[in-house]
């Protein structure tokens, strides 16, 4: 059974929900028969690599509110996110365009490292205050994930590589009705959008598995 997850590295809910889904998967009896496919979705595709504004200012302008209010809200959210076992340092976040980070995730798929890399990218952005729009940072993160430095740098410098793949995955998500992330598609039929709890993912996996078994039995009966 295939589970597709669309996310963006600058999305805090995506970081949290990835952890929740993984917890739900561990509680699922058939977890060894689940294939997870990580998909790209850019929340701010036109954002510059170096916007020269802190995240609080960008969010305040987008929501027509005050910078101080966005700062207080983000810090309050960070306190609740500690309960998820994640540390969010919003004051140190270096907001940036995530196209190259998504291209790197696609590159990592060739080596089965995309899940590990995605976790490292989330941590680099939200916890460590690293600039994930800069190639040197991305290469360093790739090395931590077990990717070869020179090949990673060559890929990043080839700006067309995986660009269309990133755009296509976002287009597919939008055609499925996704306007934001996180967004899940389970077994090509069950869609989940937003920050759901662990129990919801367990239920969705179990329902999809049961439907798959029923469909398989029907196919066997038809053949006989």
trRosetta pair geometry for C-beta under 8 A, 3 or more apart (Angstrom, degrees):
i j d omega theta_ij theta_ji phi_ij phi_ji
1 30 7.5 69 17 118 125 125
1 33 6.3 65 16 124 85 90
1 34 5.5 -30 73 -109 92 68
1 35 7.2 -180 87 24 40 76
1 186 7.4 14 164 -177 113 82
1 187 5.1 -41 -157 -82 97 103
1 205 7.9 125 110 -151 149 79
1 208 6.3 118 -161 127 141 117
1 209 6.4 -81 -46 -92 160 74
1 212 6.0 -105 -89 -52 112 166
2 34 7.7 141 -102 -162 20 61
2 35 5.0 -27 -107 71 70 102
2 37 6.2 11 -171 -5 104 117
2 186 7.8 169 94 -156 53 41
2 187 6.2 128 53 -95 67 44
2 188 6.9 43 68 -32 113 86
3 21 7.7 169 152 -178 146 130
3 34 5.9 10 -2 -174 114 109
3 35 7.2 171 25 84 68 49
3 36 5.2 -24 72 -108 99 66
3 37 7.1 174 86 24 46 73
3 184 6.5 -18 -172 -163 93 106
3 185 7.5 161 -157 82 47 49
3 186 5.2 -7 -112 -111 81 73
3 187 7.5 -15 -76 -33 60 60
3 205 7.7 -29 -77 -100 133 94
4 36 7.9 146 -94 -164 27 51
4 37 4.7 -26 -106 72 74 105
4 38 8.0 166 -157 -88 59 13
4 39 5.5 36 180 -21 100 125
4 184 6.8 150 81 -157 57 52
4 185 4.5 -2 55 55 109 96
4 186 7.9 -151 27 -71 67 33
5 18 7.0 104 165 -103 155 84
5 21 6.9 -171 -93 57 140 175
5 36 6.7 -3 2 -168 113 97
5 37 7.2 163 22 82 67 52
5 38 5.6 -27 69 -114 95 58
5 39 6.4 177 85 24 39 85
5 182 6.5 -21 -166 -163 93 106
5 183 7.5 147 -157 79 47 48
5 184 5.4 -15 -101 -102 70 79
6 39 4.2 -41 -91 85 71 111
6 40 7.1 -22 -143 77 79 14
6 41 4.3 65 171 -26 106 128
6 169 7.0 172 -113 156 102 104
6 170 7.8 121 -152 -104 127 53
6 173 4.7 71 -94 -100 167 142
6 178 6.2 62 66 171 153 171
6 181 5.1 -121 115 -111 89 119
6 182 6.8 152 79 -157 63 53
6 183 4.3 -6 53 60 113 99
6 184 7.6 -153 21 -71 74 34
7 11 6.1 -142 -169 56 78 130
7 14 3.7 123 -151 -154 110 132
7 17 7.9 -169 -100 69 121 111
7 18 6.8 2 -80 -61 163 113
7 38 7.1 -48 29 -159 107 92
7 39 7.5 118 13 71 62 64
7 41 6.3 141 56 39 7 104
7 118 7.4 79 76 -162 136 130
7 181 5.0 163 -115 160 40 139
7 182 5.3 -7 -94 -107 90 84
7 183 7.9 -170 -64 29 53 66
8 11 4.4 94 66 -14 88 112
8 14 6.1 171 48 -17 52 160
8 40 7.8 66 -92 -166 66 59
8 41 5.3 -91 -51 88 91 76
8 42 5.8 111 -112 -118 122 31
8 43 4.7 -133 36 -13 170 96
8 98 5.8 131 -166 61 91 163
8 102 7.9 -41 -125 -72 66 116
8 181 5.5 136 -1 53 87 139
9 14 7.6 -100 -95 86 19 140
9 98 5.0 170 37 -134 106 134
9 101 5.1 -52 -1 128 153 150
9 102 7.6 -143 -14 -60 109 75
9 118 7.5 -143 -95 -151 91 72
9 121 4.8 -71 -127 139 130 119
9 122 6.1 -141 -149 -80 76 59
9 125 5.6 132 153 -16 101 156
9 132 6.2 -103 129 111 149 159
10 43 6.4 -119 74 40 107 123
10 44 7.2 -39 69 25 149 111
10 95 6.8 69 -137 -137 134 74
10 96 7.6 -171 -75 55 129 59
10 98 5.8 -137 -13 -51 105 132
10 125 6.4 -122 -95 176 59 151
11 14 3.8 71 91 -2 112 115
11 15 7.1 173 96 -12 64 79
11 43 6.0 132 -68 -32 105 140
11 181 5.5 -87 -78 86 179 101
11 182 7.0 160 123 -49 140 70
12 15 5.7 -52 -156 32 41 112
12 16 6.4 35 151 -14 70 107
12 77 7.1 75 123 140 162 134
12 81 7.0 -77 179 -97 120 149
12 88 6.5 26 -129 -115 122 143
12 126 6.5 115 -106 -110 83 137
13 16 5.6 -57 -147 42 35 111
13 17 5.7 27 159 -16 71 113
13 181 7.5 168 84 115 107 63
13 182 5.9 -134 121 -5 96 94
13 194 7.3 -61 172 -163 145 45
13 195 4.6 -103 -151 -72 111 109
14 17 6.0 -56 -134 42 26 104
14 18 6.2 35 159 -28 61 104
14 122 7.5 -145 101 -104 94 122
14 181 5.5 22 -80 128 115 108
14 182 4.6 141 -106 -66 69 96
15 18 6.0 -52 -152 26 24 113
15 19 7.1 21 151 -13 57 105
15 86 6.3 126 136 -149 116 159
15 122 4.2 143 -110 -159 109 134
15 126 6.2 -40 -49 -5 171 156
16 19 6.0 -64 -165 35 33 110
16 20 6.4 27 146 -17 69 108
16 81 6.3 -104 -87 -133 120 99
16 84 5.2 -51 -136 -154 92 172
16 86 6.5 -121 -92 20 72 152
16 195 6.3 15 91 -136 125 112
17 20 5.2 -50 -142 39 42 113
17 21 6.1 45 156 -22 70 100
17 182 4.4 -128 72 20 149 158
17 194 8.0 164 -89 128 148 33
17 195 5.4 -130 -68 -123 111 62
17 196 6.8 71 -132 41 111 67
18 21 5.9 -51 -146 35 28 109
18 22 6.4 29 154 -18 61 107
18 118 7.1 -155 -138 126 161 125
18 119 7.4 -160 123 -86 143 79
18 122 7.4 -146 39 -48 146 161
18 182 7.4 -171 -49 -102 71 146
19 22 5.8 -57 -149 37 30 111
19 23 6.5 32 152 -20 64 105
19 84 5.9 112 84 174 148 109
19 85 7.0 -172 -169 61 153 108
19 86 6.8 -143 -25 -48 158 120
20 23 5.6 -53 -151 34 33 112
20 24 6.4 33 151 -17 65 105
20 84 7.5 -60 -56 -138 90 115
20 195 7.9 101 16 -168 154 69
20 196 7.0 -179 120 88 144 66
20 197 6.5 -130 -161 -163 137 30
20 198 4.9 -132 -166 -75 86 70
20 201 6.4 149 133 -7 89 140
21 24 5.5 -55 -150 38 34 112
21 25 6.2 39 151 -24 67 104
21 184 7.2 163 -104 -88 140 142
21 198 8.0 -165 -75 -120 22 62
21 201 5.0 -175 -119 -127 63 158
22 25 5.4 -48 -145 33 33 116
22 26 6.6 38 153 -23 62 100
23 26 5.8 -50 -154 29 32 113
23 27 6.9 22 151 -10 62 107
23 198 4.8 -55 96 -120 117 126
23 201 7.9 106 72 63 74 138
24 27 5.8 -65 -155 40 35 106
24 28 6.5 43 147 -35 67 106
24 198 4.7 -179 -65 -165 90 72
24 199 7.4 -158 -107 -61 110 12
24 200 7.7 -63 -99 70 151 52
24 201 3.3 132 71 92 174 117
24 202 4.5 -137 -155 -53 97 72
24 205 6.6 158 144 -5 109 132
25 28 5.4 -51 -151 20 37 120
25 31 5.0 105 169 -128 80 113
25 34 6.4 -129 -144 71 112 157
25 36 7.9 -32 -100 -63 158 126
25 201 7.3 -54 -43 142 66 126
25 205 7.1 150 -101 -80 60 159
26 31 6.5 35 -104 -93 25 164
27 198 7.5 78 16 165 140 115
27 202 5.5 -32 89 -105 120 124
28 31 4.7 121 78 -64 94 87
28 34 7.2 48 97 -29 142 143
28 202 6.2 -166 -72 -131 88 72
28 205 4.8 -49 -113 120 142 150
28 206 7.0 -150 -129 -60 95 76
28 209 7.9 157 -171 -33 114 145
30 33 4.8 -42 170 40 95 113
30 34 6.9 112 116 -37 81 92
30 205 7.9 -172 59 161 96 110
30 209 5.8 138 39 -126 144 144
31 34 5.5 -51 -155 16 44 119
34 205 7.3 -30 -93 -141 141 119
36 115 6.8 64 93 -82 131 125
38 105 6.2 -98 110 173 128 128
38 109 7.8 -152 53 -83 98 107
38 114 5.1 -163 38 141 132 125
38 115 6.6 171 -36 -81 134 64
38 118 5.9 -139 -147 -54 160 151
39 169 4.5 -171 -167 -174 95 127
39 172 7.6 -97 -160 72 142 121
39 173 6.6 151 130 -59 138 117
40 102 4.1 77 -128 -160 127 127
40 105 6.8 157 -77 68 99 132
40 106 7.3 -33 -40 -51 129 104
40 165 7.4 94 18 122 136 78
40 166 4.4 -65 105 -138 161 73
40 169 4.5 100 48 76 82 136
40 170 6.2 -56 107 -49 84 86
41 169 7.0 -106 -61 120 65 98
41 170 5.2 129 -118 -108 58 83
41 173 5.5 -31 -93 41 118 167
41 178 7.1 -74 -120 130 147 137
41 181 4.7 140 82 -47 143 137
41 183 6.9 84 -38 27 164 116
42 45 4.1 93 109 -76 135 81
42 97 7.8 10 -150 -163 128 74
42 98 5.7 -179 -118 64 91 103
42 99 6.6 -1 -89 -74 143 69
42 102 6.8 -86 -65 -27 95 151
42 166 7.2 50 -29 164 112 113
42 170 6.2 -35 22 -90 79 145
43 180 6.9 38 -114 -137 101 76
43 181 6.9 -113 -67 28 99 102
44 47 3.9 44 132 -26 116 120
44 97 7.1 -118 103 -109 92 63
44 98 7.8 95 59 9 81 99
45 97 7.4 56 -158 -144 32 99
45 99 7.2 76 -142 -67 74 103
45 170 7.7 55 -69 -146 134 174
47 51 5.9 -41 -173 -70 90 124
47 58 7.9 35 -125 -150 120 148
47 95 7.2 -93 -180 151 142 99
47 96 6.9 146 125 172 119 24
47 97 4.7 178 87 -79 85 76
48 51 4.8 146 58 -81 97 61
48 52 7.8 2 78 3 137 84
48 96 7.8 -69 106 -144 53 61
48 97 6.2 -104 140 -29 14 115
49 96 5.5 19 -160 -160 48 102
49 97 5.0 -63 -80 31 55 108
49 100 7.9 33 -110 4 116 125
49 133 4.1 163 -156 163 84 134
49 134 7.5 114 173 -67 118 59
50 96 7.1 -4 -75 -115 38 96
50 133 7.1 -168 -56 95 59 144
51 58 6.5 21 137 -79 155 131
51 95 5.9 -34 33 98 133 104
51 96 7.0 -157 -6 -100 97 46
53 57 4.4 -112 -180 83 107 127
53 58 5.3 128 108 -55 121 87
53 95 7.3 -34 87 59 72 131
54 57 5.1 94 59 7 75 101
54 58 7.3 -145 97 -4 39 89
54 93 7.7 102 -165 74 79 85
54 95 7.0 115 -171 5 31 117
55 58 5.7 -59 -148 38 33 111
55 59 6.1 27 159 -14 69 110
55 74 7.7 104 111 -103 120 163
55 90 6.6 -112 76 -170 140 86
55 93 4.8 6 -16 89 142 126
55 95 4.4 146 -79 -52 81 124
56 59 6.0 -59 -145 42 27 107
56 60 6.0 30 156 -23 64 110
56 67 5.0 77 137 -161 108 83
56 70 4.5 152 -154 98 78 118
56 71 4.8 12 -125 -67 144 82
56 74 6.8 -111 -93 4 91 144
56 90 7.6 92 -60 152 95 110
57 60 5.6 -53 -142 35 29 113
57 61 6.4 28 158 -18 63 105
57 67 5.5 -7 -89 -108 63 116
57 70 8.0 -170 -53 61 21 148
58 61 6.0 -58 -152 36 28 108
58 62 6.4 25 152 -18 63 110
58 95 5.9 -140 13 123 151 171
59 62 5.6 -56 -145 38 33 113
59 63 6.1 4 165 4 68 113
59 70 4.8 144 93 -147 116 144
59 74 7.8 120 56 -58 163 123
60 63 6.5 -72 -140 52 24 91
60 64 7.9 112 166 -68 55 1
60 65 5.3 -108 -146 78 71 70
60 66 6.0 -42 -146 141 125 13
60 67 4.6 -69 -41 -80 163 54
60 69 7.1 120 -113 58 102 91
60 70 4.7 -114 -66 -14 87 139
61 64 7.5 23 -172 -74 28 41
63 70 7.3 140 48 -85 130 113
65 69 5.1 -86 154 73 117 138
65 70 6.4 134 92 -48 114 92
66 69 4.4 94 65 2 88 105
66 70 7.2 -158 95 -5 48 83
67 70 5.8 -58 -153 37 34 109
67 71 6.3 35 151 -21 67 106
68 71 5.6 -53 -148 35 32 115
68 72 6.4 31 155 -17 65 104
69 72 5.9 -54 -148 36 31 108
69 73 6.2 31 154 -19 65 109
70 73 5.6 -55 -144 38 31 112
70 74 6.1 30 158 -19 66 108
71 74 6.0 -57 -146 37 27 108
71 75 6.3 22 158 -15 63 109
71 90 7.6 168 -140 113 60 126
71 91 7.7 53 -146 -91 101 81
72 75 6.0 -60 -147 40 28 108
72 76 6.3 30 155 -21 65 107
73 76 5.8 -57 -151 35 29 111
73 77 6.5 29 152 -19 64 106
74 77 5.6 -53 -150 36 33 112
74 78 6.4 40 150 -26 64 103
74 88 8.0 -127 172 135 87 126
74 90 4.1 174 149 177 127 173
75 78 5.4 -45 -148 29 35 118
75 79 7.0 42 152 -23 61 96
75 90 6.4 -125 -71 45 60 128
75 91 7.7 33 -83 -45 103 96
76 79 5.9 -48 -160 25 36 113
76 80 7.2 28 148 -10 64 102
77 80 5.8 -59 -157 39 39 107
77 81 6.2 39 148 -25 71 108
77 88 7.3 -39 108 81 89 155
77 90 7.9 76 66 -44 104 143
78 81 5.5 -54 -144 34 34 115
78 82 7.2 52 153 -35 61 89
78 87 8.0 34 -169 -169 99 46
78 88 4.1 -135 -123 78 93 108
78 89 7.5 90 -139 -80 144 24
78 90 5.8 -126 -57 -11 131 108
79 82 6.0 -37 -166 6 35 115
80 83 6.0 -38 -178 13 51 115
81 84 5.3 -44 -167 28 58 114
81 86 5.2 -59 158 76 101 102
81 87 7.8 142 110 -110 106 15
81 88 5.0 39 78 -3 149 125
82 85 7.6 60 -180 -70 41 14
82 86 7.2 -127 -102 66 30 51
82 87 6.8 38 -104 -96 79 59
86 126 7.4 9 167 111 113 140
86 127 7.5 -121 -178 -67 76 116
87 126 7.7 152 98 123 55 96
87 127 4.8 75 87 -120 94 108
88 126 4.9 -51 -123 174 74 109
88 127 6.8 -78 -99 -79 30 65
89 92 4.5 0 130 33 115 111
89 93 7.0 168 98 -46 69 73
89 126 6.9 130 35 158 65 53
89 127 5.8 86 7 -145 102 34
89 128 7.7 132 38 -23 131 10
89 129 5.9 -59 95 -52 127 100
90 93 5.4 -26 -152 -12 44 120
90 126 7.8 -16 -76 -151 58 74
92 128 7.9 -110 116 129 132 25
92 129 3.2 -56 143 -95 115 132
93 125 6.6 34 -138 169 89 73
93 126 6.7 -4 -98 -115 105 43
93 129 6.4 -108 -76 -116 25 69
94 125 7.5 -115 53 -139 75 67
94 129 6.2 93 -18 -177 94 63
94 130 6.8 -90 29 118 127 21
94 131 4.3 -68 115 -93 154 73
94 132 7.5 151 80 10 105 67
94 133 7.6 -125 127 15 107 102
96 131 6.2 95 -40 -163 150 77
96 132 6.2 179 61 65 132 70
96 133 3.2 -125 168 -32 142 129
96 134 7.9 -89 -139 -22 165 69
97 100 7.5 77 107 8 92 87
97 133 5.5 84 53 -119 68 123
98 101 4.6 -56 -163 45 75 119
98 102 5.7 78 136 -25 89 98
98 132 7.0 14 -116 109 77 115
98 133 7.4 -89 -83 -87 39 83
99 102 5.9 -61 -152 37 29 108
99 103 6.4 31 151 -20 66 105
99 163 7.1 19 -178 -123 116 82
99 166 6.3 123 -147 121 73 167
100 103 5.3 -48 -145 34 37 115
100 104 6.4 42 152 -24 64 101
100 133 6.5 105 41 -149 121 51
100 135 7.0 -89 174 -86 153 70
100 138 6.1 -94 133 -64 112 163
100 156 6.0 50 -160 -142 114 97
101 104 5.6 -51 -153 31 32 115
101 105 6.9 37 147 -22 62 99
101 121 5.6 116 -165 -147 120 139
101 132 5.0 32 -81 153 132 113
101 133 7.4 -65 -32 -87 104 46
101 138 6.4 -143 -95 -108 66 117
102 105 5.5 -45 -152 28 39 114
102 106 6.8 40 149 -17 64 100
102 162 7.7 -168 118 137 76 117
102 166 4.6 92 121 -119 130 125
103 106 5.7 -52 -156 35 36 113
103 107 6.5 40 146 -21 66 104
103 155 7.2 180 143 146 108 104
103 156 7.1 130 98 -109 126 62
103 161 6.6 97 -168 98 122 77
103 162 4.1 135 -142 86 81 124
103 163 6.5 -12 -92 -70 120 55
103 165 7.9 115 -117 61 66 107
103 166 6.2 -61 -70 -42 68 131
104 107 5.4 -49 -149 34 37 116
104 108 6.3 40 151 -23 66 104
104 117 6.7 -149 131 170 100 140
104 121 7.7 148 84 -79 127 133
104 138 5.4 -145 -69 -172 155 119
104 141 7.8 64 150 85 155 114
104 142 6.2 -116 -165 -77 121 113
104 152 7.1 38 -133 -157 99 101
104 155 7.5 123 -104 105 62 127
104 156 6.9 7 -77 -82 97 99
105 108 5.5 -52 -149 33 33 115
105 109 7.0 49 148 -34 61 92
105 114 5.2 72 -171 -144 78 96
105 117 5.9 177 -108 101 67 127
105 118 6.0 50 -117 -74 120 89
105 121 7.5 -58 -68 -13 104 154
106 109 5.7 -38 -161 9 37 118
106 114 7.8 39 -83 -107 18 122
106 162 4.1 157 80 -146 146 136
106 165 5.2 109 -126 98 153 143
106 166 6.8 -106 -33 -60 137 83
107 110 6.3 -44 -179 12 44 112
107 142 7.9 -15 94 -125 127 131
107 147 7.4 65 123 -139 109 149
107 152 6.8 123 131 -122 150 71
107 155 5.0 79 -107 161 145 165
107 161 7.7 52 -77 133 105 118
107 162 6.4 -93 -48 -39 78 154
108 111 6.0 -72 -164 49 50 97
108 113 4.2 -99 -172 81 100 91
108 114 4.4 142 100 -81 108 61
108 116 7.8 -143 178 61 138 84
108 117 4.4 -99 -106 -5 172 155
108 142 7.2 -146 -79 -130 106 90
108 145 6.3 -27 -128 130 131 149
108 147 6.2 -86 -105 -67 84 134
109 112 7.4 41 -163 -74 37 28
109 113 7.8 -118 -66 48 20 61
109 114 4.7 18 -76 -49 68 130
111 146 7.2 -159 138 103 135 103
111 147 6.3 157 45 -99 158 84
113 116 5.2 -60 -167 50 71 112
113 117 5.3 75 134 -29 90 107
113 145 4.8 109 171 156 125 111
113 146 5.6 -154 -110 61 139 105
113 147 6.1 -160 75 -56 163 95
114 117 5.6 -57 -142 40 30 113
114 118 6.2 35 159 -25 65 105
115 118 5.8 -52 -148 30 28 112
115 119 6.8 28 154 -16 61 103
116 119 5.9 -57 -157 34 32 111
116 120 6.5 29 150 -16 66 108
116 145 4.9 143 110 -139 109 93
116 146 7.3 33 95 14 151 108
117 120 5.6 -59 -151 39 34 112
117 121 6.3 36 152 -22 68 105
117 141 6.9 94 -151 141 79 101
117 142 6.8 13 -123 -110 117 59
117 145 4.2 14 -81 -107 79 162
117 147 7.5 32 -87 -21 124 126
118 121 5.6 -52 -147 34 32 112
118 122 6.5 35 154 -19 64 103
119 122 5.8 -53 -150 35 32 112
119 123 6.3 28 154 -16 65 108
120 123 5.7 -55 -146 40 31 110
120 124 6.1 36 154 -24 65 107
120 141 4.9 153 132 -166 121 100
120 144 5.5 157 -136 92 150 126
120 145 5.7 -126 9 -63 151 100
121 124 5.6 -51 -144 34 30 113
121 125 6.3 22 159 -13 64 109
121 132 5.9 85 -155 -136 87 145
121 141 6.1 83 -79 170 66 154
122 125 6.1 -66 -151 40 26 105
122 126 5.9 -12 171 12 67 116
123 126 6.7 -68 -126 52 22 87
123 127 4.8 -29 -164 32 65 124
123 128 6.2 52 142 -10 75 106
124 127 7.4 -15 -56 53 8 82
124 128 5.0 -43 -136 50 42 123
124 130 4.1 -53 -178 50 93 127
124 132 5.6 114 106 -73 122 109
124 137 6.9 134 177 172 140 112
124 141 5.6 -54 -49 -93 153 130
125 128 7.7 38 6 49 15 81
125 130 6.8 -76 -74 61 38 78
125 132 5.1 -43 -75 -10 98 135
130 137 5.1 154 166 -150 111 129
130 141 7.7 152 111 -59 155 116
131 134 4.6 47 108 3 112 113
131 137 5.3 -177 75 -26 68 158
132 137 5.8 -123 -101 116 38 132
132 138 6.4 89 -160 -75 64 83
132 141 7.4 14 -120 -16 93 155
133 137 7.8 42 48 51 36 132
134 137 4.6 81 73 9 93 108
134 138 6.9 -172 92 -8 47 89
135 138 5.5 -59 -146 40 35 111
135 139 6.1 37 157 -22 70 105
135 153 6.7 80 169 -131 117 77
135 156 4.9 140 -131 136 106 147
135 157 7.4 49 -131 -64 152 71
136 139 5.8 -51 -145 34 30 112
136 140 6.5 32 154 -19 62 106
137 140 5.8 -58 -153 35 31 112
137 141 6.4 28 152 -16 66 106
138 141 5.7 -54 -147 38 33 110
138 142 6.2 37 152 -23 65 105
138 152 7.4 -161 126 161 90 117
138 156 6.2 135 91 -97 138 146
139 142 5.5 -52 -148 34 31 115
139 143 6.5 36 152 -22 63 101
139 149 5.8 61 -180 -148 107 78
139 152 5.2 143 -124 106 75 124
139 153 5.3 17 -101 -71 132 87
139 156 7.1 -96 -63 1 91 150
140 143 5.8 -50 -153 30 31 113
140 144 6.9 34 148 -19 61 101
141 144 5.6 -51 -156 32 37 114
141 145 6.6 31 148 -15 66 106
142 145 5.6 -60 -153 39 35 110
142 147 4.0 -58 170 61 95 128
142 149 7.3 140 90 -104 110 49
142 152 4.3 141 112 -131 162 157
143 146 7.7 79 -176 -51 31 10
143 147 6.4 -90 -79 65 33 72
143 149 5.4 12 -81 -77 112 90
143 152 7.5 -122 -52 18 70 156
147 151 7.2 -119 170 76 92 104
147 152 5.1 91 129 -66 123 124
148 151 4.5 52 84 24 109 112
148 152 6.4 175 84 -17 52 91
149 152 5.8 -66 -151 35 25 111
149 153 6.4 19 159 -16 65 108
150 153 5.8 -54 -147 36 31 109
150 154 6.3 33 154 -20 65 106
151 154 5.6 -51 -147 35 33 114
151 155 6.5 36 153 -21 64 103
152 155 5.8 -55 -153 33 31 112
152 156 6.5 27 153 -16 65 107
153 156 5.7 -56 -147 37 33 110
153 157 6.2 31 156 -18 67 108
154 157 5.9 -58 -146 38 29 110
154 158 6.5 23 155 -13 64 106
155 158 5.9 -63 -153 40 31 105
155 161 5.5 -114 -161 95 74 150
155 162 7.6 32 180 1 109 122
156 159 8.0 18 165 -84 44 57
158 161 4.2 53 106 -13 111 119
159 163 6.9 39 150 -55 62 131
160 163 5.4 -80 -157 13 39 128
160 164 7.8 17 180 -18 76 93
162 165 4.7 -52 -156 38 64 121
162 166 6.2 69 146 -26 82 95
163 166 6.0 -56 -158 32 31 110
163 167 6.6 25 150 -13 65 108
164 167 5.6 -56 -146 41 36 111
164 168 6.0 39 155 -24 69 107
165 168 5.7 -53 -143 35 28 112
165 169 6.5 28 158 -19 62 105
166 169 6.2 -58 -152 34 27 107
166 170 6.7 24 153 -15 62 107
167 170 5.9 -59 -154 37 32 110
167 171 6.3 34 150 -22 66 108
168 171 5.5 -55 -149 35 33 114
168 172 6.4 36 153 -22 67 103
169 172 5.6 -48 -147 32 34 113
169 173 6.6 36 153 -19 63 103
170 173 5.7 -54 -152 35 34 112
170 174 6.4 32 152 -18 66 107
171 174 5.8 -57 -149 37 31 110
171 175 6.4 32 152 -20 65 105
172 175 5.7 -55 -151 35 31 112
172 176 6.5 28 151 -16 64 107
173 176 5.6 -61 -153 39 32 111
173 178 4.0 -48 165 53 93 135
173 181 7.7 -16 -178 -77 154 100
173 183 5.7 110 -154 82 116 150
174 177 7.7 122 -175 -16 31 6
174 178 6.0 -86 -82 67 37 77
174 179 7.2 72 -123 -89 77 51
176 183 7.6 135 92 162 125 135
176 185 6.6 -64 -164 -79 161 131
176 191 6.4 171 162 -104 115 140
177 191 7.0 73 59 154 118 168
177 193 7.9 -103 109 -47 97 145
178 181 6.8 37 -179 -76 126 68
178 183 4.1 0 -117 -108 135 165
178 191 7.9 -142 -62 -165 93 127
178 193 6.2 179 -114 -105 82 123
180 183 7.4 147 94 -48 45 108
180 193 7.3 99 71 -174 79 113
181 193 8.0 -104 -122 -145 33 82
182 193 7.3 176 96 -148 56 48
182 194 7.0 -89 62 28 78 3
182 195 7.2 99 33 -79 109 55
183 191 7.1 -15 -173 -166 89 96
183 192 7.4 164 -157 86 44 53
183 193 5.0 -3 -111 -107 79 83
184 190 7.9 -10 115 110 97 82
184 191 6.8 154 85 -156 59 46
184 192 4.2 -1 55 55 110 98
184 193 7.5 -158 25 -69 68 42
184 201 7.9 87 8 -115 177 95
184 204 7.7 81 108 133 138 160
185 188 6.4 36 154 -102 111 31
185 189 7.9 116 -174 26 84 23
185 190 7.2 145 -159 77 46 49
185 191 5.4 -15 -101 -99 71 73
186 189 7.1 -53 87 59 67 65
186 190 4.2 -22 58 66 104 104
186 191 7.8 -166 17 -72 75 26
186 192 7.1 39 -14 -4 109 107
186 204 5.6 149 -2 153 163 109
186 205 6.8 -130 -148 -90 144 54
186 208 4.7 -108 137 -69 118 160
187 190 6.4 40 48 17 92 95
187 208 4.4 158 11 -171 136 122
187 211 7.5 154 102 77 155 115
187 212 6.1 -115 -143 -66 151 117
189 208 7.1 156 63 -124 104 98
189 211 7.4 -106 79 110 149 152
190 204 5.6 169 138 -162 144 100
190 207 6.9 113 -87 93 156 116
190 208 5.3 -109 9 -78 138 111
192 196 5.9 -49 179 -11 124 147
192 200 7.0 137 -141 142 139 117
192 201 7.5 174 102 -94 176 70
192 204 6.0 -42 -51 -100 136 163
196 200 3.9 -92 172 72 123 148
196 201 6.3 139 103 -44 121 81
197 200 5.4 108 60 0 67 101
197 201 7.9 -134 104 0 43 87
198 201 5.9 -62 -161 36 39 108
198 202 6.4 38 149 -20 72 106
199 202 5.6 -53 -149 35 36 114
199 203 6.3 34 155 -18 67 106
200 203 5.8 -56 -149 38 31 110
200 204 6.2 31 154 -19 65 108
201 204 5.6 -53 -143 37 33 112
201 205 6.3 34 157 -19 65 106
202 205 5.9 -57 -150 36 28 110
202 206 6.3 24 155 -16 64 110
203 206 5.8 -57 -145 39 30 109
203 207 6.1 30 157 -19 66 108
204 207 5.9 -54 -144 37 28 111
204 208 6.2 26 158 -16 63 109
205 208 5.9 -58 -146 39 27 109
205 209 6.2 28 155 -21 64 109
206 209 5.7 -55 -146 35 29 112
206 210 6.4 29 156 -19 64 106
207 210 5.9 -56 -149 36 29 110
207 211 6.4 26 154 -16 64 108
208 211 5.8 -56 -148 38 31 111
208 212 6.3 35 152 -23 65 106
209 212 5.6 -54 -149 34 31 113
209 213 6.5 30 153 -18 64 104
210 213 5.8 -54 -150 35 32 110
210 214 6.5 32 153 -18 65 105
211 214 5.7 -53 -148 36 33 112
211 215 6.3 35 153 -20 65 107
212 215 5.7 -55 -148 36 30 112
212 216 6.4 32 153 -21 64 106
213 216 5.7 -53 -147 34 32 112
213 217 6.5 32 154 -18 65 105
214 217 5.8 -55 -150 36 31 111
214 218 6.4 33 151 -20 64 106
215 218 5.7 -53 -149 35 32 113
215 219 6.5 34 152 -22 64 104
216 219 5.7 -52 -150 33 33 113
216 220 6.5 33 152 -19 64 104
217 220 5.7 -53 -149 35 33 112
217 221 6.4 34 153 -19 65 106
218 221 5.7 -55 -149 37 32 112
218 222 6.3 33 152 -22 65 106
219 222 5.7 -54 -149 33 31 112
219 223 6.5 31 153 -20 65 104
220 223 5.8 -53 -149 34 32 111
220 224 6.4 28 154 -16 65 107
221 224 5.8 -57 -147 39 31 109
